[in-house]
Amino acid sequence: METSRRRFLAAGAAGIAGLGTLGSARAAPDTHTLTIDGFGPSTTYSFTVGGDLEKSTADGATIDRSDRIVDRSAHGAVGDGKDAYTFTGELSSFDFDGSGEINVLLDGEPAHVGNRPDHTLVIEGFGTTTPYSFVIGKGTASQSDACDASVNDSDHTTDFGTSGAVRSGTDAYVYDGFLQSFDFDRTGEINVTIDGEAAHVGRRPDRTLTIAGDGEYTPYDLTVSGSIRGIIEVDEEQAIVDSPTVSGAVSGDGRDTYTYDGDLTELTYPDDCSPEIHSNGEIVTSTDY
C-alpha cells in the first residue's frame, strides 16, 4: 500500500470504514495489541496511545532495551524482526521512517498507519490560563482527545495556524508535518510534548507570518521586535531581509512566509492593496500597526 511519503505492507484490503479506533471517539478500556514487523533494514518508528502502554512478546516479538516508552508514547526501531506493545485507549498517531518497510497490525488486523496522523502534540497547563498559538509546517493540526485532553470550541484551527488556551487541563492535537513555530503567554506555565518527548518550544521560532497576495502586485515592509528566524517561502528577487526588517512583494496569488521571534511592530503596504496576512493564524492588517 503506497502513501505520499512512506510505504507499508498491507495485510489485507480492509477500507477506512473498518479502522475502528481511528476515529475521534474514545475506545473502550480494552487492551489492544500492536505488532510492528520489519523486513531487513532498521526502520525507526514512534506512536502515541490514549491509555496505558507496555512492551509485549505477543506473536513472537522481542523486547529490546533500546525501544523506549515515554508516558503514552513509544519510540523504537525494528529490523528483520518484530516489536509488539499492548495498550488501552486509541492509537492516536503513528510515524515511521518512510525509507523502510514495515507491516503494522492492530489486534491482528491492518492498522492503516498511513491513514493516521504522524504526531501527537500535548499542551498541559498548571493553573493559570495561558494562551498559545502555533503553526504546523507542511500540514495542519486537528484537535484530539488523546492523553485525556479536552476538546474546546474556543480553541481554533485554520490553514494558517492554531490558537487556544489551557489552564489546569490538557489540550492535544494530531498532525502530519512538523511543528514550525510555537508562541505562548510567558506569564503562564505550560508543558509541551511531541509524541511524549519535550517539544523544546523555547528553541523554536515564536511565530509564522504568511502574506498572501490578492491578485495585485503588493509591495510590503515589516519589522519585528525580535529577529527573523527563517525564510520559508518568498520571491527571492523581490525580498530583502535585513533582520529584524523585511521588504518584499507578492504578486497574483503568491505567498511569502517567514518565521520570527517577538512581536510584529510595523507593517505597511499600499492602501489600494488588500493582502491576506496571518501571524500564527491570527489575521493582521496594516491598520493594526
C-alpha angles and dihedrals in degrees: 000000000000129000130181096265109009141033131216135172116256116218091201145354099259113149130233089264088071097055094107105183093033090091126085095252114104115256121235114268092261123133115254129196122221119191125189114196119195130205109204121300115068110265120196121216142174133190143170129218134194100241143007118350131197138166115252142193092216116148092008096304121159125229111230123195090215091064107088133204115205111186103299096347134083129207119190150126134236128198125170092340144056137272123194137188137184121214146160127231124025133323098250101182142351131193133175142169104282092211089068133072123230140159115220122194128187112201089339095308131098109283092207090217091171089065094050127083116269100224144024119217115198124192115191122193129207108205107295118088104250121189116212139177135188145170128223114217114227092003148033134252129242125201115253138187090219117140091018091297122162122237109225129193089215091064108087134198130188134165087270101050151310130262132184146129134242130195121168096341140062134267121195136188135185123211150156119233124031139303102260101176138359130188132177141168103277091209087071132065125234139160116219124193136176114208089343096307129103111279092208091218091172089066095050126081113274098226146011117220119200123187112194121193123239096213095278131090104268122186116195143181126202140174131195130202093233126029139298103253102183146003105222102171128353143141096259092203092059105032122089114184118193101159125263087022130060130188118188147128139229126209131197110338093336124136134212117199130188136170120219147165125237127015133321102250103172133027126167136169134151116295092234092058126081111190119176108242126186131183109194086334096310114124113235133181135188090257088068091068 
